[in-house]
């Protein structure tokens, strides 16, 4: 193998492909990235067996070949190189790096044992990048972080002809939002569960590349989804299993509704959470007349309360929440006013944007003593 490439290009694409290198790889070879040079293109490939990156690197090709190089060492070395052209060549399992008087050799491995990575064949969905990133930020907050129940670490996609309904839940909260589909060749009423982590990585890459649209392909046979973003493909396994019947969880009536300023509530919950740390992170929201009171107390730390002007319809009540669930929701919500609907202190609470019925956030209250 022998290629010449601009250092700035190599740094840029290494920064992306490194996202596929796990902190504790299941197999030693997964700590490396595949450098694959064919007759007409150069590829950087990485995988942790859940998410994979396949990137086309702009380079001058002199000789074909492939090898696996230690990702961390290679990336750190390249990051130290001056601007200009770097020449990469291999002899057996050693990669030689030459640039402006700099010479280095890195011991790599044969590419034979590197896992096979699925490639895109035909785009089935075309999505707008900005809207996708916004929706994934909103829905992703409710996906489970631990894999005790793997299906809850994913985001359900329910696809129709012109939109996808995205759903995530960890059992304590539920997010539902709608995503417009620019083009689709999928059958109606198709359902898939995609890992929330993979969707987050795709969102980050879209933010870095600045592309307006991108393609999605679902490979049922290999249980994979492949995202195509200009010169790169990001593939991820689909999650097998039955997603909870989320429609049964979503309340469709309420006895109390309150509308208030989002920023005021966010700051009030932040303050209250400081005093809730040694009390199971519990903050209480109380409606009294035309006021919303957010409070938290601790026998060790003290107490805090904030009053917010609000528009109320229905009865007064007090509901206890995990502060983190409220903060996660309010942090990704950029609207001025939020609507809170509930049927009672121990019933699921619904949060919505005042003029937007598409995005629904359900948060389970916390049962407290007294």
C-alpha positions as CSV (number, residue, x, y, z in Angstrom):
1,X,0.0,0.0,0.0
2,X,1.2,3.5,-0.7
3,X,-0.8,6.7,-0.7
4,X,-0.3,10.5,-0.3
5,X,-2.9,12.5,1.6
6,X,-3.3,16.0,3.1
7,X,-2.7,16.0,6.8
8,X,-5.8,18.3,7.4
9,X,-8.0,15.7,5.6
10,X,-6.5,12.8,7.5
11,X,-7.0,14.6,10.9
12,X,-10.6,15.5,10.0
13,X,-11.7,12.0,9.0
14,X,-9.7,10.3,11.8
15,X,-11.7,12.4,14.3
16,X,-14.9,10.8,12.9
17,X,-13.8,7.2,12.4
18,X,-12.4,7.1,16.0
19,X,-16.1,7.2,17.2
20,X,-16.3,3.6,16.2
21,X,-13.4,2.6,18.5
22,X,-14.8,1.3,21.9
23,X,-13.0,2.2,25.2
24,X,-12.9,-1.5,26.1
25,X,-13.0,-3.5,22.8
26,X,-14.5,-7.0,22.9
27,X,-11.7,-8.2,20.6
28,X,-8.1,-6.9,20.4
29,X,-8.4,-6.1,16.7
30,X,-11.3,-3.7,17.4
31,X,-8.8,-1.3,19.0
32,X,-7.5,-0.7,15.5
33,X,-8.9,0.9,12.4
34,X,-8.8,-0.7,9.0
35,X,-6.9,1.3,6.4
36,X,-8.1,-0.1,3.0
37,X,-6.6,1.1,-0.2
38,X,-8.3,-0.1,-3.4
39,X,-7.7,0.9,-7.0
40,X,-10.1,3.8,-7.0
41,X,-10.6,4.8,-3.3
42,X,-9.0,4.8,0.2
43,X,-11.2,3.9,3.2
44,X,-10.9,4.3,6.9
45,X,-13.1,1.7,8.8
46,X,-13.8,1.2,12.5
47,X,-16.4,-0.8,14.5
48,X,-17.2,-1.8,18.1
49,X,-19.7,-4.4,16.7
50,X,-22.6,-2.0,17.5
51,X,-21.8,0.9,15.4
52,X,-19.4,1.1,12.4
53,X,-17.9,3.9,10.4
54,X,-16.8,3.6,6.7
55,X,-15.2,6.8,5.4
56,X,-13.8,7.5,1.9
57,X,-10.5,9.4,2.3
58,X,-9.4,11.8,-0.5
59,X,-5.9,10.7,-1.4
60,X,-3.5,10.0,-4.2
61,X,-3.2,6.2,-4.7
62,X,0.1,4.7,-5.8
63,X,-0.3,1.1,-4.5
64,X,-3.2,-1.0,-3.2
65,X,-3.2,-2.8,0.1
66,X,-4.9,-3.0,3.5
67,X,-3.9,-3.4,7.1
68,X,-5.3,-2.6,10.6
69,X,-3.4,0.1,12.5
70,X,-3.7,0.9,16.3
71,X,-6.3,3.7,16.2
72,X,-5.1,5.7,19.3
73,X,-1.4,5.7,18.4
74,X,-2.0,6.5,14.7
75,X,-4.4,9.3,15.5
76,X,-2.2,10.9,18.1
77,X,0.8,10.7,15.7
78,X,-1.2,12.3,12.9
79,X,-2.5,15.1,15.2
80,X,1.2,16.1,15.8
81,X,2.1,16.4,12.1
82,X,2.5,19.8,10.4
83,X,0.2,21.0,7.7
84,X,1.0,19.5,4.3
85,X,1.2,16.1,2.6
86,X,1.9,12.9,4.5
87,X,2.9,9.7,2.7
88,X,1.6,6.4,4.1
89,X,3.1,3.1,2.9
90,X,3.1,-0.5,4.3
91,X,5.5,-3.4,4.3
92,X,4.0,-6.6,5.7
93,X,2.2,-5.5,8.9
94,X,4.1,-2.2,9.4
95,X,2.8,1.2,8.4
96,X,5.4,3.8,7.5
97,X,4.5,7.5,7.9
98,X,6.7,10.2,6.2
99,X,6.1,14.0,6.3
100,X,8.5,16.9,6.2
101,X,11.5,15.2,7.7
102,X,9.3,13.1,10.0
103,X,9.6,9.4,9.8
104,X,7.7,6.9,11.9
105,X,6.8,3.2,11.7
106,X,3.7,1.7,13.4
107,X,3.3,-2.1,13.9
108,X,-0.2,-3.1,12.8
109,X,-2.1,-6.3,12.1
110,X,-3.4,-8.2,9.1
111,X,-6.8,-7.2,7.9
112,X,-7.9,-10.8,7.6
113,X,-9.5,-10.9,11.1
114,X,-11.2,-7.5,10.9
115,X,-15.0,-7.9,11.0
116,X,-17.0,-7.6,7.8
117,X,-18.8,-4.2,7.7
118,X,-22.1,-3.9,5.7
119,X,-22.2,-1.4,2.9
120,X,-25.0,0.8,1.6
121,X,-26.8,-0.4,-1.5
122,X,-29.9,1.7,-2.1
123,X,-31.2,4.6,0.0
124,X,-34.7,4.0,1.3
125,X,-35.3,7.2,3.2
126,X,-34.1,10.7,2.7
127,X,-34.1,12.9,5.8
128,X,-33.4,16.5,6.5
129,X,-30.3,16.8,8.8
130,X,-31.5,19.7,10.9
131,X,-34.8,18.3,11.8
132,X,-33.3,14.8,12.5
133,X,-30.8,16.2,14.9
134,X,-33.5,18.2,16.7
135,X,-35.8,15.2,17.0
136,X,-33.1,12.8,18.2
137,X,-32.1,15.3,20.9
138,X,-35.7,15.5,22.1
139,X,-36.5,11.8,22.0
140,X,-33.0,10.4,23.0
141,X,-33.3,11.8,26.6
142,X,-35.8,9.1,27.5
143,X,-33.8,6.1,26.2
144,X,-32.4,3.8,29.0
145,X,-28.7,4.1,29.7
146,X,-28.1,0.6,31.0
147,X,-28.8,-2.6,28.9
148,X,-30.7,-4.5,31.5
149,X,-33.6,-4.4,29.0
150,X,-31.8,-3.8,25.6
151,X,-35.0,-2.8,23.8
152,X,-35.3,0.2,26.1
153,X,-31.8,1.5,25.0
154,X,-33.3,2.1,21.6
155,X,-35.6,4.4,19.7
156,X,-38.6,3.0,18.0
157,X,-39.2,4.1,14.4
158,X,-42.7,3.7,13.1
159,X,-42.6,4.6,9.4
160,X,-45.4,5.8,7.2
161,X,-45.3,7.3,3.8
162,X,-44.4,10.8,4.8
163,X,-43.3,10.7,8.4
164,X,-41.7,8.6,11.1
165,X,-42.9,8.5,14.7
166,X,-39.9,8.3,17.1
167,X,-40.5,6.8,20.6
168,X,-38.1,6.2,23.5
169,X,-38.7,5.2,27.1
170,X,-36.7,3.9,30.1
171,X,-39.8,3.0,32.1
172,X,-39.9,6.2,34.0
173,X,-40.4,8.7,31.2
174,X,-41.5,8.5,27.6
175,X,-40.8,10.8,24.6
176,X,-42.7,10.8,21.3
177,X,-42.1,13.0,18.3
178,X,-42.7,13.1,14.6
179,X,-40.1,13.3,11.9
180,X,-40.9,14.4,8.3
181,X,-39.6,12.1,5.6
182,X,-38.4,13.8,2.4
183,X,-38.4,10.6,0.3
184,X,-39.3,7.0,1.1
185,X,-39.4,3.6,-0.7
186,X,-40.3,1.6,2.4
187,X,-43.5,-0.3,2.9
188,X,-46.1,1.5,5.1
189,X,-46.3,0.7,8.8
190,X,-42.7,-0.5,9.0
191,X,-41.2,-0.6,12.5
192,X,-37.6,-0.8,13.6
193,X,-35.7,-0.2,16.9
194,X,-32.4,1.7,16.5
195,X,-29.8,2.1,19.3
196,X,-30.1,5.6,20.8
197,X,-26.3,5.8,21.0
198,X,-25.9,5.2,17.3
199,X,-28.5,7.8,16.5
200,X,-26.7,10.3,18.7
201,X,-23.4,9.6,16.9
202,X,-25.1,10.1,13.5
203,X,-26.5,13.4,14.8
204,X,-23.0,14.6,15.9
205,X,-21.4,13.7,12.5
206,X,-24.2,15.6,10.7
207,X,-23.5,18.6,12.9
208,X,-19.8,18.5,12.0
209,X,-20.3,17.9,8.2
210,X,-23.0,20.5,7.8
211,X,-24.9,18.4,5.2
212,X,-28.5,19.4,4.5
213,X,-29.9,15.9,3.8
214,X,-28.7,12.2,4.2
215,X,-29.9,8.8,3.3
216,X,-31.0,5.8,5.4
217,X,-31.2,2.1,4.4
218,X,-32.6,-0.7,6.5
219,X,-31.1,-4.2,5.9
220,X,-33.6,-6.6,7.4
221,X,-31.6,-9.7,6.4
222,X,-28.5,-8.6,8.4
223,X,-30.5,-6.6,11.0
224,X,-28.6,-3.4,10.2
225,X,-29.4,0.2,9.4
226,X,-26.9,2.2,7.3
227,X,-26.8,6.0,7.2
228,X,-25.1,7.6,4.2
229,X,-23.6,11.1,4.6
230,X,-21.7,12.3,1.6
231,X,-18.4,10.3,1.6
232,X,-19.1,8.2,4.7
233,X,-21.4,5.4,5.8
234,X,-22.4,4.8,9.5
235,X,-24.0,1.4,10.1
236,X,-25.6,0.1,13.3
237,X,-27.2,-3.1,14.4
238,X,-31.0,-3.0,14.9
239,X,-32.3,-4.0,18.3
240,X,-34.4,-7.2,18.3
241,X,-37.4,-7.4,20.7
242,X,-40.9,-6.1,21.3
243,X,-41.1,-2.4,22.2
244,X,-43.5,-1.6,25.0
245,X,-47.0,-0.6,23.9
246,X,-46.4,3.1,24.5
247,X,-49.9,4.3,23.4
248,X,-51.2,2.6,26.6
249,X,-48.9,4.7,28.8
250,X,-49.8,8.1,27.2
251,X,-52.6,9.9,29.1
252,X,-55.2,11.5,26.8
253,X,-57.2,13.4,29.5
254,X,-56.2,15.7,32.4
255,X,-57.8,17.3,35.5
256,X,-55.2,20.0,35.9
257,X,-53.4,22.1,33.2
258,X,-50.7,24.7,33.8
259,X,-48.9,26.9,31.2
260,X,-45.7,28.6,32.3
261,X,-42.4,30.1,31.1
262,X,-39.9,27.3,30.3
263,X,-36.7,29.3,31.2
264,X,-38.2,30.2,34.6
265,X,-39.0,26.6,35.3
266,X,-35.6,25.4,34.2
267,X,-33.8,27.8,36.5
268,X,-36.2,27.0,39.4
269,X,-35.6,23.2,39.0
270,X,-31.8,23.7,38.8
271,X,-31.9,25.6,42.1
272,X,-34.1,23.0,43.8
273,X,-32.0,20.2,42.5
274,X,-29.1,21.5,44.6
275,X,-31.0,20.7,47.7
276,X,-32.4,17.4,46.4
277,X,-29.2,15.5,46.0
278,X,-29.4,13.5,49.2
279,X,-33.1,13.1,49.0
280,X,-33.4,10.8,46.0
281,X,-33.2,13.9,43.7
282,X,-36.8,14.7,44.4
283,X,-38.3,18.1,43.7
284,X,-42.0,19.0,44.2
285,X,-44.2,21.0,41.8
286,X,-47.2,22.6,43.5
287,X,-50.0,24.5,41.9
288,X,-51.6,27.0,44.3
289,X,-54.1,29.4,42.7
290,X,-52.3,31.1,39.8
291,X,-48.8,30.1,41.0
292,X,-46.5,27.2,40.4
293,X,-44.2,26.5,43.4
294,X,-41.0,24.4,42.9
295,X,-39.4,23.2,46.1
296,X,-36.9,20.8,47.5
297,X,-35.7,20.2,51.0
298,X,-33.0,18.2,52.8
299,X,-32.5,17.6,56.5
300,X,-28.7,17.9,55.8
301,X,-28.6,20.8,53.3
302,X,-31.6,22.9,53.9
303,X,-34.5,23.9,51.5
304,X,-35.3,26.0,48.5
305,X,-38.5,27.2,46.8
306,X,-39.4,29.3,43.8
307,X,-42.8,30.8,42.8
308,X,-43.6,31.1,39.1
309,X,-46.6,32.9,37.6
310,X,-48.7,30.4,35.6
311,X,-52.0,30.0,33.8
312,X,-54.0,27.3,35.6
313,X,-57.0,25.3,34.5
314,X,-58.4,22.8,37.1
315,X,-57.5,21.8,40.6
316,X,-54.5,22.6,42.7
317,X,-52.1,19.7,43.6
318,X,-48.5,18.7,44.4
319,X,-46.5,16.3,42.3
320,X,-43.0,15.0,43.1
321,X,-40.5,14.3,40.3
322,X,-37.0,13.2,39.8
323,X,-35.3,16.5,39.0
324,X,-33.0,15.0,36.4
325,X,-36.0,14.0,34.2
326,X,-37.3,17.6,34.3
327,X,-33.9,19.1,33.6
328,X,-33.2,16.8,30.7
329,X,-36.6,17.7,29.1
330,X,-36.3,21.5,29.7
331,X,-32.7,21.6,28.4
332,X,-33.6,20.3,24.9
333,X,-36.8,22.4,24.7
334,X,-36.2,25.8,23.1
335,X,-39.8,27.0,23.2
336,X,-40.8,30.0,25.4
337,X,-43.8,28.4,27.1
338,X,-44.5,24.8,28.3
339,X,-47.8,23.1,29.1
340,X,-48.1,20.6,31.9
341,X,-51.1,18.3,32.1
342,X,-51.9,15.8,34.8
343,X,-54.7,13.8,36.3
344,X,-53.3,13.6,39.8
345,X,-50.3,13.3,42.1
346,X,-49.5,9.7,41.1
347,X,-50.6,9.7,37.5
348,X,-48.2,10.2,34.5
349,X,-47.6,13.8,33.8
350,X,-47.6,15.1,30.2
351,X,-45.4,18.1,29.1
352,X,-45.9,19.7,25.8
353,X,-44.8,22.8,23.9
354,X,-47.7,25.3,24.0
355,X,-48.4,25.3,20.3
356,X,-47.0,21.9,19.3
357,X,-48.9,18.7,19.7
358,X,-46.2,16.6,17.9
359,X,-43.6,16.3,20.7
360,X,-45.0,14.8,23.9
361,X,-42.9,14.1,27.0
362,X,-44.4,11.9,29.7
363,X,-42.8,11.8,33.1
364,X,-43.8,9.4,35.9
365,X,-44.1,11.0,39.3
366,X,-42.3,9.8,42.4
367,X,-44.2,8.4,45.3
368,X,-43.2,10.2,48.6
369,X,-43.8,9.6,52.2
370,X,-46.7,11.7,53.6
